Amino acid sequence: MKAAEFKRRRRQLMGMMGPDSVAILPTGGETVRNRDVHYPFRPDSDFYYLTGFGEPNAVMVLVPGRRHGEFILFCREKDPEKELWDGYRAGLEGAVADFGADDAFPIDDLDEILPGLLEERERVFYAMGSDPAFDKRLSDWVSQVRARSRAGVYGPIEFLALDHYLHDMRLYKSRAELSVMRRAARLSARAHSELMRGCEPGMFEYQLAAQFSHHCQMQGAAHLAYPSIVGGGDNACVLHYVENGDVLRDGDLVLIDAGCEVECYASDITRTFPVNGRFNAAQRALYELVLEAQLAAIDKVRPGNLWIDPHRAAVRVLTKGLLRLGLLRGTLAKALKSEAYARFFMHRTGHWLGMDVHDVGDYKIDGHWRELEPGMVLTVEPGLYVPRGAKGVAKKWQGMGIRIEDDVAVTKGEPDVLTRDVPKSIEQIEALMA
């Protein structure tokens, strides 16, 4: 993504902050997994959203109206010896030349320099509570400034939640963001299609997970957006199943929830298909019901509708179908009112999607469901889960977990299904697997 995109975001945020303010936003450091091995580093989403800077141990400061430059980046200095072992560092010069910082300082000088940036500033924009250790440092800096009040120096008197402003910005995707999300969606869609082509009885769940990661990486997506879920048979009834250790059996369905990440933007796709390539009658009936519910939900992803409307549409279709198939009893009105469907469909039909797979943004405003607007992106993922041994349920329905998930952008017109390239009709799936 071009530097101009990050600059535009910083300017938009500073416009909301107003004069006499300062925003402070750190990213994380590397985390030890065991002894000398670290977990792969991934920058904080809010920090990366404003800077495009992907290194650990950095702090962004925005000071609207500052004479010597408004965008300040504290980061690691160049160090040839450490770079020999651990890789390239942008350093102070790179922070300015490559990432648009007006000023850059060593991260080790943060305690010395930052109190001065707080002087004569009334408001501090900061996400309090996300990093207790950094909270304490900020409190100490403010105390240092206030201690100089007798010398005529005044410090901040108001703290505002930076994430409140920033997360509302992130909810509306720009053209550049949607372009990156489409690329992530296409790469994940191709990988899902390859899994359908290659799946066969006797394989292990982890083999499909490995193949998904391989296909994404070979196409240029080095990282997954979240640990892949590959659940065969009854395992698909565990919503966040990640063990991925069982053998895939002939006659079972397999549910795969997996997506790659491109430039820190996530894709999120779920497909369910028969291990042997052919749906049996019971599988076909439940699958077609979930697909009908998903299509009804996607049709509600339109500007002016409420965020909850896709869920309501899916619930209505699923409840009618469960009554028709005999998994629920009674009338449609009573079943909807009592939420009888929740025995088999216990989660919402979607969530916001962006830099985080469960992305930021309020679902309600002042207690009311939010209206959908162009630029928002959400998942649409109804499902049905009937574990083995479910009481009062015919055996033919048991041991099946089915979810169908796509990523959908709200436009001024028709819903834009970013993940349309991966098959989901029974005819398409069976033809691909044949």
C-alpha positions as CSV (number, residue, x, y, z in Angstrom):
1,M,0.0,0.0,0.0
2,K,1.4,3.4,-0.9
3,A,2.7,5.9,1.6
4,A,0.1,8.4,0.6
5,E,-2.6,6.1,2.0
6,F,-1.1,6.1,5.5
7,K,-0.5,9.9,5.3
8,R,-4.2,10.4,4.4
9,R,-5.2,8.4,7.5
10,R,-2.9,10.4,9.8
11,R,-4.3,13.7,8.5
12,Q,-7.9,12.4,8.9
13,L,-7.2,11.5,12.5
14,M,-5.4,14.7,13.3
15,G,-8.4,16.6,11.9
16,M,-10.6,14.9,14.4
17,M,-8.1,15.5,17.2
18,G,-7.9,19.2,16.7
19,P,-5.2,21.6,18.0
20,D,-3.5,21.4,21.4
21,S,-3.6,17.6,21.3
22,V,-1.2,14.6,21.0
23,A,-1.8,11.0,20.0
24,I,0.5,8.2,21.3
25,L,0.4,4.7,19.8
26,P,2.9,1.9,20.5
27,T,3.3,-1.4,18.7
28,G,4.4,-4.5,20.5
29,G,7.8,-6.1,20.9
30,E,8.9,-9.6,20.0
31,T,7.6,-12.4,22.3
32,V,9.6,-15.3,23.4
33,R,8.1,-18.7,22.6
34,N,10.7,-20.8,24.3
35,R,14.3,-20.0,25.1
36,D,15.9,-18.3,22.0
37,V,12.8,-18.8,19.8
38,H,10.4,-16.0,19.2
39,Y,6.8,-16.1,17.9
40,P,6.6,-14.5,14.5
41,F,6.1,-10.8,15.0
42,R,3.1,-9.0,13.6
43,P,2.6,-5.3,14.2
44,D,-0.3,-3.9,16.2
45,S,-3.1,-3.3,13.7
46,D,-3.9,0.3,14.8
47,F,-0.2,1.2,14.7
48,Y,0.3,-0.3,11.2
49,Y,-2.9,1.3,10.0
50,L,-1.4,4.8,10.6
51,T,2.3,4.1,9.8
52,G,2.8,1.1,7.6
53,F,5.8,0.4,9.8
54,G,6.2,-3.3,10.4
55,E,9.1,-3.5,12.9
56,P,8.7,-4.2,16.7
57,N,9.5,-1.9,19.5
58,A,8.2,1.4,18.0
59,V,6.0,4.2,19.1
60,M,4.1,6.7,16.9
61,V,3.3,10.2,18.1
62,L,1.1,12.6,16.3
63,V,1.3,16.3,17.3
64,P,-1.1,18.4,15.2
65,G,0.4,21.8,14.3
66,R,3.9,21.0,15.6
67,R,6.3,23.4,13.9
68,H,9.1,20.8,13.4
69,G,6.7,18.1,12.0
70,E,3.6,16.4,13.1
71,F,4.4,12.7,12.6
72,I,7.1,11.4,14.9
73,L,8.4,7.8,15.0
74,F,10.4,6.3,17.8
75,C,12.1,3.1,16.5
76,R,15.2,0.9,16.7
77,E,18.4,2.4,15.4
78,K,20.5,0.8,12.7
79,D,22.8,-1.8,14.1
80,P,24.9,-3.8,11.6
81,E,25.8,-6.5,14.1
82,K,22.3,-7.2,15.2
83,E,21.0,-6.9,11.6
84,L,23.5,-9.6,10.6
85,W,21.7,-12.0,13.0
86,D,18.1,-10.8,13.0
87,G,17.6,-8.9,9.7
88,Y,17.2,-5.4,8.3
89,R,16.2,-2.4,10.3
90,A,14.9,0.8,8.8
91,G,16.6,2.9,11.4
92,L,15.9,6.6,11.9
93,E,16.8,7.5,8.3
94,G,14.5,4.9,6.9
95,A,11.6,6.0,9.2
96,V,11.8,9.4,7.5
97,A,12.7,8.4,4.0
98,D,10.6,5.3,3.6
99,F,7.7,5.8,6.0
100,G,7.1,9.5,5.9
101,A,8.0,10.4,9.4
102,D,8.8,14.1,9.9
103,D,11.1,13.3,12.8
104,A,12.5,10.0,14.1
105,F,14.2,9.3,17.4
106,P,15.8,6.2,19.0
107,I,13.2,4.1,20.9
108,D,15.7,4.1,23.8
109,D,15.3,7.9,24.1
110,L,11.5,7.7,24.5
111,D,11.5,8.5,28.2
112,E,13.7,11.5,27.7
113,I,12.0,13.1,24.7
114,L,8.3,12.3,25.0
115,P,7.5,14.4,28.1
116,G,8.6,17.5,26.1
117,L,6.0,16.6,23.4
118,L,3.3,16.6,26.0
119,E,4.1,20.2,27.1
120,E,1.5,22.8,26.2
121,R,-0.9,20.0,25.0
122,E,-4.4,19.9,26.6
123,R,-5.5,16.5,25.3
124,V,-3.9,13.1,25.0
125,F,-5.4,10.5,22.6
126,Y,-4.3,7.1,23.8
127,A,-5.8,3.6,24.1
128,M,-5.6,3.2,27.9
129,G,-5.7,-0.4,29.3
130,S,-4.3,-2.2,26.3
131,D,-0.7,-2.2,27.7
132,P,-0.5,-1.7,31.5
133,A,3.3,-1.2,31.4
134,F,3.0,1.5,28.8
135,D,0.1,3.1,30.7
136,K,2.4,3.5,33.7
137,R,5.1,5.1,31.6
138,L,2.6,7.6,30.1
139,S,1.3,8.4,33.6
140,D,4.9,9.1,34.7
141,W,5.5,11.4,31.7
142,V,2.4,13.4,32.4
143,S,3.4,13.7,36.0
144,Q,6.8,15.1,35.0
145,V,5.2,17.8,32.9
146,R,2.6,18.7,35.6
147,A,5.4,19.0,38.1
148,R,6.7,22.0,36.2
149,S,3.5,24.0,36.5
150,R,5.2,26.5,38.8
151,A,7.7,27.2,35.9
152,G,4.7,28.1,33.7
153,V,4.6,24.8,31.9
154,Y,1.2,23.2,31.6
155,G,0.5,19.6,30.6
156,P,-2.5,17.5,29.5
157,I,-5.7,17.8,31.4
158,E,-7.9,15.5,29.3
159,F,-7.4,11.9,28.1
160,L,-9.5,10.6,25.2
161,A,-9.8,7.0,23.9
162,L,-7.7,6.9,20.7
163,D,-9.2,3.6,19.7
164,H,-12.7,5.1,19.7
165,Y,-11.8,7.4,16.9
166,L,-9.4,5.1,15.1
167,H,-11.7,2.1,15.1
168,D,-14.5,4.0,13.5
169,M,-12.1,5.1,10.7
170,R,-11.0,1.5,10.2
171,L,-14.6,0.4,9.8
172,Y,-14.8,2.2,6.4
173,K,-12.4,0.7,3.9
174,S,-10.9,2.9,1.2
175,R,-10.4,1.8,-2.4
176,A,-6.8,0.9,-1.6
177,E,-7.9,-1.3,1.3
178,L,-10.6,-3.0,-0.7
179,S,-8.0,-3.8,-3.4
180,V,-5.8,-5.5,-0.9
181,M,-8.7,-7.4,0.7
182,R,-9.8,-8.6,-2.8
183,R,-6.3,-10.0,-3.4
184,A,-6.3,-11.8,0.0
185,A,-9.8,-13.2,-0.8
186,R,-8.7,-14.4,-4.3
187,L,-5.6,-16.2,-2.9
188,S,-7.7,-17.9,-0.2
189,A,-10.4,-18.9,-2.6
190,R,-7.8,-20.6,-4.9
191,A,-6.4,-22.4,-1.9
192,H,-9.8,-23.6,-0.8
193,S,-10.5,-24.9,-4.3
194,E,-7.3,-26.8,-4.4
195,L,-8.2,-28.5,-1.1
196,M,-11.5,-29.7,-2.7
197,R,-9.6,-31.1,-5.6
198,G,-7.1,-32.9,-3.5
199,C,-9.2,-34.2,-0.6
200,E,-9.7,-37.9,-0.2
201,P,-10.6,-40.4,2.5
202,G,-7.6,-41.4,4.7
203,M,-5.9,-38.1,4.7
204,F,-5.4,-36.3,8.0
205,E,-7.0,-32.9,8.9
206,Y,-3.5,-31.4,9.3
207,Q,-2.6,-32.4,5.8
208,L,-5.4,-30.2,4.4
209,A,-4.3,-27.4,6.8
210,A,-0.7,-27.7,5.5
211,Q,-1.8,-27.7,1.9
212,F,-3.9,-24.5,2.5
213,S,-0.9,-22.7,4.0
214,H,1.3,-24.0,1.2
215,H,-1.0,-22.8,-1.6
216,C,-1.3,-19.3,0.0
217,Q,2.4,-18.9,0.5
218,M,3.2,-20.1,-3.0
219,Q,0.9,-17.3,-4.3
220,G,2.5,-14.6,-2.2
221,A,0.6,-14.6,1.1
222,A,3.3,-15.4,3.6
223,H,1.0,-15.4,6.6
224,L,-2.4,-16.8,7.6
225,A,-5.0,-14.5,9.2
226,Y,-5.8,-17.0,11.9
227,P,-5.0,-20.7,12.7
228,S,-6.9,-22.9,10.2
229,I,-9.9,-25.0,11.3
230,V,-10.1,-28.3,9.6
231,G,-12.8,-30.4,11.2
232,G,-13.9,-33.8,9.7
233,G,-17.1,-35.4,10.9
234,D,-18.1,-34.6,14.4
235,N,-15.0,-32.3,14.8
236,A,-16.8,-29.7,12.7
237,C,-19.3,-29.2,15.5
238,V,-16.6,-27.6,17.6
239,L,-16.7,-24.0,16.5
240,H,-13.1,-23.2,17.1
241,Y,-11.6,-26.6,16.5
242,V,-7.8,-26.2,15.8
243,E,-6.3,-29.6,16.8
244,N,-6.6,-30.7,13.2
245,G,-5.3,-34.2,14.1
246,D,-7.9,-36.7,13.1
247,V,-8.1,-38.9,9.9
248,L,-10.8,-37.9,7.4
249,R,-13.3,-40.7,7.0
250,D,-15.2,-41.9,3.9
251,G,-18.8,-40.7,4.2
252,D,-18.1,-37.7,6.5
253,L,-18.1,-34.0,5.7
254,V,-15.1,-31.8,6.4
255,L,-15.4,-28.2,7.4
256,I,-12.5,-25.9,6.5
257,D,-12.4,-22.3,8.0
258,A,-9.2,-20.7,6.7
259,G,-7.9,-17.5,5.3
260,C,-4.6,-15.8,4.4
261,E,-3.4,-12.3,5.3
262,V,-2.1,-9.8,2.8
263,E,-0.4,-6.6,3.9
264,C,-2.0,-7.1,7.4
265,Y,-5.5,-7.5,5.8
266,A,-7.4,-10.7,6.5
267,S,-9.6,-12.9,4.4
268,D,-12.0,-15.4,6.1
269,I,-13.6,-18.2,4.2
270,T,-15.4,-21.4,5.3
271,R,-16.4,-24.2,3.0
272,T,-17.9,-27.6,3.9
273,F,-17.7,-30.6,1.5
274,P,-17.8,-34.4,1.5
275,V,-14.5,-36.1,2.1
276,N,-15.3,-38.6,-0.7
277,G,-16.6,-36.0,-3.1
278,R,-20.3,-36.9,-3.0
279,F,-23.0,-35.6,-0.7
280,N,-25.4,-38.2,0.7
281,A,-29.1,-37.4,1.0
282,A,-29.0,-36.1,4.6
283,Q,-25.8,-34.1,4.0
284,R,-27.4,-32.6,0.9
285,A,-30.5,-31.6,2.8
286,L,-28.7,-29.8,5.6
287,Y,-26.1,-28.3,3.2
288,E,-28.7,-26.8,0.9
289,L,-30.5,-25.3,3.9
290,V,-27.4,-23.6,5.1
291,L,-26.6,-22.3,1.6
292,E,-30.2,-21.0,1.3
293,A,-29.7,-19.2,4.6
294,Q,-26.4,-17.7,3.5
295,L,-27.8,-16.4,0.2
296,A,-30.7,-14.8,2.0
297,A,-28.3,-13.2,4.5
298,I,-26.0,-11.9,1.7
299,D,-28.9,-10.2,0.0
300,K,-29.4,-8.1,3.2
301,V,-25.9,-6.7,3.0
302,R,-27.1,-3.4,1.6
303,P,-26.7,0.2,2.7
304,G,-29.5,1.3,5.0
305,N,-30.1,-2.2,6.4
306,L,-29.1,-2.9,10.0
307,W,-26.0,-5.0,10.8
308,I,-28.4,-7.5,12.4
309,D,-30.6,-7.9,9.3
310,P,-28.4,-10.6,7.6
311,H,-28.5,-12.6,10.8
312,R,-32.3,-12.3,11.1
313,A,-32.7,-13.4,7.5
314,A,-30.5,-16.5,8.0
315,V,-32.2,-17.4,11.2
316,R,-35.6,-17.3,9.6
317,V,-34.5,-19.6,6.7
318,L,-32.8,-22.0,9.0
319,T,-35.7,-22.2,11.4
320,K,-38.2,-22.9,8.6
321,G,-35.9,-25.6,7.2
322,L,-35.3,-27.3,10.6
323,L,-39.0,-27.4,11.2
324,R,-39.5,-28.9,7.7
325,L,-36.8,-31.6,8.2
326,G,-38.2,-32.5,11.7
327,L,-35.2,-31.3,13.7
328,L,-37.5,-28.7,15.4
329,R,-41.1,-29.0,16.3
330,G,-43.9,-26.4,16.6
331,T,-44.8,-23.3,14.7
332,L,-42.4,-20.9,13.0
333,A,-43.5,-18.0,15.2
334,K,-42.9,-19.9,18.4
335,A,-39.6,-21.4,17.2
336,L,-38.3,-17.9,16.3
337,K,-39.5,-16.4,19.6
338,S,-37.9,-19.1,21.7
339,E,-34.8,-19.2,19.6
340,A,-35.1,-22.9,19.3
341,Y,-32.7,-22.8,16.3
342,A,-29.9,-21.9,18.8
343,R,-29.5,-25.6,19.6
344,F,-28.1,-26.1,16.1
345,F,-26.9,-22.5,15.2
346,M,-25.4,-20.8,18.2
347,H,-23.4,-17.9,16.8
348,R,-24.0,-14.7,14.9
349,T,-24.1,-14.8,11.1
350,G,-21.0,-12.6,10.7
351,H,-18.6,-10.0,12.0
352,W,-16.6,-7.1,10.7
353,L,-13.5,-7.9,8.7
354,G,-10.4,-5.9,8.0
355,M,-6.9,-5.8,9.5
356,D,-8.2,-8.1,12.2
357,V,-10.2,-11.2,11.3
358,H,-12.7,-10.1,13.9
359,D,-12.3,-6.5,13.0
360,V,-12.9,-3.3,15.1
361,G,-16.0,-1.2,14.9
362,D,-19.2,-0.9,17.0
363,Y,-22.1,-3.1,16.1
364,K,-24.5,-0.9,18.1
365,I,-24.7,2.9,18.5
366,D,-26.6,4.3,21.5
367,G,-28.1,0.8,21.9
368,H,-29.4,0.5,18.3
369,W,-28.0,-1.8,15.7
370,R,-25.7,0.1,13.3
371,E,-26.8,0.8,9.7
372,L,-24.7,-0.7,7.0
373,E,-22.8,1.8,4.8
374,P,-20.6,1.6,1.7
375,G,-17.1,0.7,2.6
376,M,-17.9,-1.7,5.4
377,V,-16.8,-5.3,5.0
378,L,-18.3,-8.2,6.9
379,T,-18.5,-12.0,6.9
380,V,-21.7,-13.9,6.2
381,E,-21.4,-17.3,7.8
382,P,-24.5,-19.2,8.9
383,G,-24.1,-22.8,10.0
384,L,-25.8,-25.9,11.4
385,Y,-24.1,-28.2,14.0
386,V,-25.5,-31.6,15.0
387,P,-23.0,-33.5,17.1
388,R,-23.1,-37.3,17.5
389,G,-25.4,-38.4,20.3
390,A,-27.7,-35.3,20.0
391,K,-30.8,-36.2,22.0
392,G,-34.1,-36.5,20.1
393,V,-32.4,-36.2,16.7
394,A,-32.5,-38.9,14.1
395,K,-29.1,-40.6,13.6
396,K,-28.9,-39.6,9.9
397,W,-28.4,-36.0,10.9
398,Q,-25.8,-36.6,13.6
399,G,-22.0,-36.0,13.2
400,M,-22.4,-33.1,10.8
401,G,-21.1,-29.5,11.2
402,I,-21.8,-27.3,8.2
403,R,-20.8,-23.6,7.8
404,I,-20.5,-21.6,4.6
405,E,-18.7,-18.2,4.9
406,D,-17.9,-15.4,2.5
407,D,-16.5,-12.0,2.8
408,V,-18.9,-9.3,1.6
409,A,-18.3,-5.6,1.0
410,V,-21.2,-3.1,1.3
411,T,-21.5,-1.0,-1.8
412,K,-24.0,1.6,-3.1
413,G,-25.7,-1.2,-5.0
414,E,-25.5,-5.0,-4.9
415,P,-23.5,-6.8,-2.2
416,D,-19.9,-7.4,-3.4
417,V,-18.9,-11.0,-2.5
418,L,-15.1,-10.7,-2.4
419,T,-14.7,-14.5,-2.0
420,R,-17.0,-15.5,-4.9
421,D,-14.2,-17.5,-6.6
422,V,-14.5,-20.6,-4.4
423,P,-17.4,-23.0,-5.3
424,K,-20.2,-23.4,-2.8
425,S,-23.2,-25.0,-4.6
426,I,-23.4,-28.8,-4.4
427,E,-23.1,-29.1,-8.2
428,Q,-20.0,-27.0,-8.3
429,I,-18.3,-28.8,-5.4
430,E,-19.1,-32.3,-6.7
431,A,-17.9,-31.4,-10.2
432,L,-14.6,-29.9,-8.9
433,M,-14.0,-32.9,-6.6
434,A,-14.7,-35.3,-9.4
